[in-house]
Amino acid sequence: MEKETEKILEKIRLKRREKKISLLNLANDVGISHSHLYYIESKRVVPSVDVFIKIAKSLGIDFKEFFT
């Protein structure tokens, strides 16, 4: 996995924790299982673009923020 990809996935976890949203609540809001979100945050799985955008929306941020 590319370092840039790992950084983006790490930002998902950091933003979720910053906003004090549980893994389960975010996963339910996005429409994925909590284990799938766990794998995304632990850098084992790269989400599809659709899931990535849903995560950003659920966190209340512009998905572009993950790329800066």
N, CA, C and O atoms as a printed pandas DataFrame, in Angstrom:
     atom_number atom_name residue_name chain_id  residue_number  x_coord  y_coord  z_coord
0              1         N          MET        A               1    0.847   -1.175    0.000
1              2        CA          MET        A               1    0.000    0.000    0.000
2              3         C          MET        A               1    0.891    1.237    0.000
3              4         O          MET        A               1    1.899    1.292    0.704
4              5         N          GLU        A               2    0.510    2.210   -0.787
5              6        CA          GLU        A               2    1.267    3.457   -0.883
6              7         C          GLU        A               2    1.190    4.249    0.421
7              8         O          GLU        A               2    0.174    4.218    1.115
8              9         N          LYS        A               3    2.253    4.948    0.742
9             10        CA          LYS        A               3    2.290    5.777    1.961
10            11         C          LYS        A               3    1.179    6.826    1.956
11            12         O          LYS        A               3    0.581    7.102    2.996
12            13         N          GLU        A               4    0.902    7.411    0.788
13            14        CA          GLU        A               4   -0.143    8.429    0.691
14            15         C          GLU        A               4   -1.502    7.841    1.053
15            16         O          GLU        A               4   -2.300    8.473    1.745
16            17         N          THR        A               5   -1.753    6.632    0.579
17            18        CA          THR        A               5   -3.009    5.950    0.893
18            19         C          THR        A               5   -3.104    5.692    2.387
19            20         O          THR        A               5   -4.159    5.902    2.986
20            21         N          GLU        A               6   -2.023    5.241    2.991
21            22        CA          GLU        A               6   -2.010    4.989    4.434
22            23         C          GLU        A               6   -2.306    6.259    5.218
23            24         O          GLU        A               6   -3.017    6.216    6.222
24            25         N          LYS        A               7   -1.770    7.386    4.771
25            26        CA          LYS        A               7   -2.019    8.666    5.455
26            27         C          LYS        A               7   -3.489    9.057    5.381
27            28         O          LYS        A               7   -4.056    9.551    6.355
28            29         N          ILE        A               8   -4.100    8.835    4.229
29            30        CA          ILE        A               8   -5.523    9.161    4.066
30            31         C          ILE        A               8   -6.371    8.287    4.994
31            32         O          ILE        A               8   -7.291    8.779    5.647
32            33         N          LEU        A               9   -6.063    7.012    5.049
33            34        CA          LEU        A               9   -6.827    6.105    5.910
34            35         C          LEU        A               9   -6.634    6.456    7.383
35            36         O          LEU        A               9   -7.565    6.333    8.178
36            37         N          GLU        A              10   -5.452    6.884    7.741
37            38        CA          GLU        A              10   -5.185    7.319    9.112
38            39         C          GLU        A              10   -6.011    8.572    9.440
39            40         O          GLU        A              10   -6.502    8.717   10.559
40            41         N          LYS        A              11   -6.159    9.461    8.474
41            42        CA          LYS        A              11   -6.942   10.678    8.699
42            43         C          LYS        A              11   -8.405   10.352    8.987
43            44         O          LYS        A              11   -9.054   11.050    9.767
44            45         N          ILE        A              12   -8.926    9.303    8.368
45            46        CA          ILE        A              12  -10.310    8.897    8.643
46            47         C          ILE        A              12  -10.451    8.590   10.132
47            48         O          ILE        A              12  -11.368    9.082   10.789
48            49         N          ARG        A              13   -9.548    7.785   10.652
49            50        CA          ARG        A              13   -9.591    7.415   12.073
50            51         C          ARG        A              13   -9.436    8.646   12.959
51            52         O          ARG        A              13  -10.173    8.811   13.931
52            53         N          LEU        A              14   -8.487    9.503   12.627
53            54        CA          LEU        A              14   -8.240   10.697   13.442
54            55         C          LEU        A              14   -9.443   11.632   13.448
55            56         O          LEU        A              14   -9.816   12.156   14.498
56            57         N          LYS        A              15  -10.053   11.845   12.284
57            58        CA          LYS        A              15  -11.223   12.726   12.207
58            59         C          LYS        A              15  -12.397   12.142   12.990
59            60         O          LYS        A              15  -13.116   12.875   13.668
60            61         N          ARG        A              16  -12.593   10.835   12.900
61            62        CA          ARG        A              16  -13.688   10.194   13.635
62            63         C          ARG        A              16  -13.495   10.380   15.131
63            64         O          ARG        A              16  -14.431   10.739   15.844
64            65         N          ARG        A              17  -12.285   10.137   15.603
65            66        CA          ARG        A              17  -11.996   10.294   17.033
66            67         C          ARG        A              17  -12.088   11.755   17.463
67            68         O          ARG        A              17  -12.584   12.051   18.550
68            69         N          GLU        A              18  -11.619   12.661   16.624
69            70        CA          GLU        A              18  -11.681   14.089   16.909
70            71         C          GLU        A              18  -13.128   14.541   17.120
71            72         O          GLU        A              18  -13.413   15.372   17.982
72            73         N          LYS        A              19  -14.032   13.978   16.317
73            74        CA          LYS        A              19  -15.441   14.336   16.404
74            75         C          LYS        A              19  -16.191   13.470   17.415
75            76         O          LYS        A              19  -17.400   13.617   17.592
76            77         N          LYS        A              20  -15.466   12.566   18.074
77            78        CA          LYS        A              20  -16.025   11.702   19.124
78            79         C          LYS        A              20  -17.207   10.875   18.625
79            80         O          LYS        A              20  -18.245   10.772   19.278
80            81         N          ILE        A              21  -17.012   10.295   17.452
81            82        CA          ILE        A              21  -18.019    9.415   16.856
82            83         C          ILE        A              21  -17.506    7.986   16.995
83            84         O          ILE        A              21  -16.358    7.696   16.657
84            85         N          SER        A              22  -18.347    7.111   17.486
85            86        CA          SER        A              22  -17.909    5.724   17.654
86            87         C          SER        A              22  -17.773    5.048   16.289
87            88         O          SER        A              22  -18.373    5.465   15.299
88            89         N          LEU        A              23  -16.979    4.015   16.278
89            90        CA          LEU        A              23  -16.778    3.221   15.069
90            91         C          LEU        A              23  -18.118    2.678   14.587
91            92         O          LEU        A              23  -18.428    2.726   13.397
92            93         N          LEU        A              24  -18.904    2.163   15.519
93            94        CA          LEU        A              24  -20.203    1.580   15.181
94            95         C          LEU        A              24  -21.161    2.634   14.615
95            96         O          LEU        A              24  -21.840    2.380   13.621
96            97         N          ASN        A              25  -21.218    3.804   15.236
97            98        CA          ASN        A              25  -22.121    4.853   14.754
98            99         C          ASN        A              25  -21.747    5.330   13.361
99           100         O          ASN        A              25  -22.621    5.516   12.515
100          101         N          LEU        A              26  -20.452    5.531   13.113
101          102        CA          LEU        A              26  -20.029    5.962   11.784
102          103         C          LEU        A              26  -20.321    4.878   10.749
103          104         O          LEU        A              26  -20.819    5.166    9.661
104          105         N          ALA        A              27  -20.015    3.653   11.088
105          106        CA          ALA        A              27  -20.267    2.546   10.155
106          107         C          ALA        A              27  -21.750    2.466    9.807
107          108         O          ALA        A              27  -22.106    2.309    8.639
108          109         N          ASN        A              28  -22.615    2.573   10.816
109          110        CA          ASN        A              28  -24.057    2.529   10.567
110          111         C          ASN        A              28  -24.496    3.689    9.685
111          112         O          ASN        A              28  -25.313    3.507    8.782
112          113         N          ASP        A              29  -23.970    4.860    9.934
113          114        CA          ASP        A              29  -24.326    6.045    9.145
114          115         C          ASP        A              29  -23.886    5.898    7.689
115          116         O          ASP        A              29  -24.585    6.327    6.771
116          117         N          VAL        A              30  -22.737    5.298    7.494
117          118        CA          VAL        A              30  -22.191    5.114    6.146
118          119         C          VAL        A              30  -22.874    3.952    5.425
119          120         O          VAL        A              30  -22.937    3.929    4.196
120          121         N          GLY        A              31  -23.386    2.986    6.195
121          122        CA          GLY        A              31  -24.039    1.824    5.596
122          123         C          GLY        A              31  -23.098    0.661    5.359
123          124         O          GLY        A              31  -23.299   -0.142    4.448
124          125         N          ILE        A              32  -22.057    0.577    6.195
125          126        CA          ILE        A              32  -21.121   -0.547    6.123
126          127         C          ILE        A              32  -21.028   -1.180    7.504
127          128         O          ILE        A              32  -21.482   -0.595    8.487
128          129         N          SER        A              33  -20.450   -2.355    7.583
129          130        CA          SER        A              33  -20.304   -3.013    8.878
130          131         C          SER        A              33  -19.195   -2.338    9.678
131          132         O          SER        A              33  -18.284   -1.729    9.117
132          133         N          HIS        A              34  -19.290   -2.457   10.985
133          134        CA          HIS        A              34  -18.249   -1.848   11.817
134          135         C          HIS        A              34  -16.910   -2.537   11.582
135          136         O          HIS        A              34  -15.861   -1.905   11.708
136          137         N          SER        A              35  -16.933   -3.825   11.240
137          138        CA          SER        A              35  -15.668   -4.519   10.971
138          139         C          SER        A              35  -15.035   -3.993    9.678
139          140         O          SER        A              35  -13.812   -3.888    9.583
140          141         N          HIS        A              36  -15.859   -3.666    8.694
141          142        CA          HIS        A              36  -15.325   -3.096    7.445
142          143         C          HIS        A              36  -14.659   -1.746    7.726
143          144         O          HIS        A              36  -13.567   -1.470    7.230
144          145         N          LEU        A              37  -15.328   -0.911    8.523
145          146        CA          LEU        A              37  -14.742    0.378    8.879
146          147         C          LEU        A              37  -13.465    0.186    9.685
147          148         O          LEU        A              37  -12.495    0.922    9.503
148          149         N          TYR        A              38  -13.464   -0.797   10.571
149          150        CA          TYR        A              38  -12.254   -1.095   11.351
150          151         C          TYR        A              38  -11.099   -1.448   10.408
151          152         O          TYR        A              38   -9.975   -0.985   10.597
152          153         N          TYR        A              39  -11.381   -2.264    9.400
153          154        CA          TYR        A              39  -10.338   -2.648    8.450
154          155         C          TYR        A              39   -9.849   -1.448    7.637
155          156         O          TYR        A              39   -8.668   -1.362    7.298
156          157         N          ILE        A              40  -10.751   -0.534    7.328
157          158        CA          ILE        A              40  -10.353    0.685    6.620
158          159         C          ILE        A              40   -9.415    1.496    7.506
159          160         O          ILE        A              40   -8.337    1.906    7.075
160          161         N          GLU        A              41   -9.839    1.724    8.758
161          162        CA          GLU        A              41   -9.041    2.541    9.669
162          163         C          GLU        A              41   -7.713    1.880   10.042
163          164         O          GLU        A              41   -6.743    2.572   10.352
164          165         N          SER        A              42   -7.667    0.564   10.014
165          166        CA          SER        A              42   -6.416   -0.124   10.348
166          167         C          SER        A              42   -5.560   -0.387    9.108
167          168         O          SER        A              42   -4.575   -1.123    9.160
168          169         N          LYS        A              43   -5.958    0.228    7.998
169          170        CA          LYS        A              43   -5.198    0.209    6.742
170          171         C          LYS        A              43   -5.082   -1.172    6.121
171          172         O          LYS        A              43   -4.096   -1.485    5.454
172          173         N          ARG        A              44   -6.092   -1.989    6.345
173          174        CA          ARG        A              44   -6.103   -3.315    5.733
174          175         C          ARG        A              44   -6.917   -3.329    4.448
175          176         O          ARG        A              44   -6.715   -4.176    3.578
176          177         N          VAL        A              45   -7.853   -2.366    4.340
177          178        CA          VAL        A              45   -8.753   -2.289    3.191
178          179         C          VAL        A              45   -8.825   -0.841    2.731
179          180         O          VAL        A              45   -8.905    0.075    3.550
180          181         N          VAL        A              46   -8.797   -0.641    1.434
181          182        CA          VAL        A              46   -8.989    0.698    0.870
182          183         C          VAL        A              46  -10.454    0.778    0.437
183          184         O          VAL        A              46  -10.915   -0.057   -0.342
184          185         N          PRO        A              47  -11.194    1.783    0.940
185          186        CA          PRO        A              47  -12.616    1.857    0.602
186          187         C          PRO        A              47  -12.838    2.267   -0.846
187          188         O          PRO        A              47  -11.981    2.883   -1.480
188          189         N          SER        A              48  -14.009    1.909   -1.346
189          190        CA          SER        A              48  -14.383    2.391   -2.682
190          191         C          SER        A              48  -14.573    3.898   -2.606
191          192         O          SER        A              48  -14.684    4.466   -1.519
192          193         N          VAL        A              49  -14.608    4.530   -3.748
193          194        CA          VAL        A              49  -14.805    5.980   -3.789
194          195         C          VAL        A              49  -16.150    6.333   -3.155
195          196         O          VAL        A              49  -16.242    7.310   -2.411
196          197         N          ASP        A              50  -17.186    5.556   -3.438
197          198        CA          ASP        A              50  -18.507    5.822   -2.865
198          199         C          ASP        A              50  -18.477    5.771   -1.345
199          200         O          ASP        A              50  -19.021    6.657   -0.685
200          201         N          VAL        A              51  -17.851    4.752   -0.785
201          202        CA          VAL        A              51  -17.763    4.618    0.671
202          203         C          VAL        A              51  -16.927    5.749    1.245
203          204         O          VAL        A              51  -17.263    6.310    2.287
204          205         N          PHE        A              52  -15.853    6.077    0.574
205          206        CA          PHE        A              52  -14.985    7.161    1.036
206          207         C          PHE        A              52  -15.757    8.477    1.116
207          208         O          PHE        A              52  -15.638    9.208    2.099
208          209         N          ILE        A              53  -16.538    8.778    0.095
209          210        CA          ILE        A              53  -17.333   10.011    0.085
210          211         C          ILE        A              53  -18.388    9.980    1.180
211          212         O          ILE        A              53  -18.630   10.995    1.833
212          213         N          LYS        A              54  -19.019    8.830    1.391
213          214        CA          LYS        A              54  -20.016    8.699    2.465
214          215         C          LYS        A              54  -19.377    8.906    3.834
215          216         O          LYS        A              54  -19.983    9.519    4.714
216          217         N          ILE        A              55  -18.171    8.405    4.020
217          218        CA          ILE        A              55  -17.461    8.603    5.290
218          219         C          ILE        A              55  -17.216   10.088    5.509
219          220         O          ILE        A              55  -17.472   10.608    6.595
220          221         N          ALA        A              56  -16.726   10.766    4.494
221          222        CA          ALA        A              56  -16.454   12.204    4.614
222          223         C          ALA        A              56  -17.736   12.962    4.945
223          224         O          ALA        A              56  -17.732   13.816    5.831
224          225         N          LYS        A              57  -18.822   12.666    4.253
225          226        CA          LYS        A              57  -20.098   13.332    4.516
226          227         C          LYS        A              57  -20.567   13.059    5.936
227          228         O          LYS        A              57  -21.031   13.968    6.624
228          229         N          SER        A              58  -20.449   11.831    6.370
229          230        CA          SER        A              58  -20.881   11.475    7.720
230          231         C          SER        A              58  -20.047   12.174    8.784
231          232         O          SER        A              58  -20.538   12.470    9.873
232          233         N          LEU        A              59  -18.789   12.435    8.463
233          234        CA          LEU        A              59  -17.918   13.164    9.393
234          235         C          LEU        A              59  -18.117   14.676    9.269
235          236         O          LEU        A              59  -17.561   15.444   10.054
236          237         N          GLY        A              60  -18.910   15.099    8.283
237          238        CA          GLY        A              60  -19.201   16.516    8.096
238          239         C          GLY        A              60  -18.033   17.306    7.535
239          240         O          GLY        A              60  -17.856   18.483    7.850
240          241         N          ILE        A              61  -17.237   16.649    6.698
241          242        CA          ILE        A              61  -16.090   17.333    6.098
242          243         C          ILE        A              61  -16.067   17.106    4.595
243          244         O          ILE        A              61  -16.666   16.156    4.092
244          245         N          ASP        A              62  -15.379   17.976    3.892
245          246        CA          ASP        A              62  -15.196   17.828    2.458
246          247         C          ASP        A              62  -14.143   16.742    2.237
247          248         O          ASP        A              62  -13.076   16.778    2.849
248          249         N          PHE        A              63  -14.438   15.784    1.370
249          250        CA          PHE        A              63  -13.505   14.674    1.169
250          251         C          PHE        A              63  -12.137   15.145    0.716
251          252         O          PHE        A              63  -11.150   14.436    0.912
252          253         N          LYS        A              64  -12.050   16.327    0.113
253          254        CA          LYS        A              64  -10.761   16.865   -0.337
254          255         C          LYS        A              64   -9.814   17.109    0.836
255          256         O          LYS        A              64   -8.594   17.120    0.674
256          257         N          GLU        A              65  -10.397   17.303    2.013
257          258        CA          GLU        A              65   -9.593   17.553    3.206
258          259         C          GLU        A              65   -8.635   16.391    3.518
259          260         O          GLU        A              65   -7.585   16.586    4.129
260          261         N          PHE        A              66   -9.012   15.199    3.093
261          262        CA          PHE        A              66   -8.170   14.026    3.336
262          263         C          PHE        A              66   -6.902   14.041    2.473
263          264         O          PHE        A              66   -5.933   13.344    2.774
264          265         N          PHE        A              67   -6.917   14.832    1.411
265          266        CA          PHE        A              67   -5.801   14.840    0.482
266          267         C          PHE        A              67   -4.815   15.976    0.696
267          268         O          PHE        A              67   -3.864   16.132   -0.071
268          269         N          THR        A              68   -5.038   16.766    1.733
269          270        CA          THR        A              68   -4.133   17.890    1.998
270          271         C          THR        A              68   -3.241   17.578    3.182
271          272         O          THR        A              68   -2.409   18.403    3.562
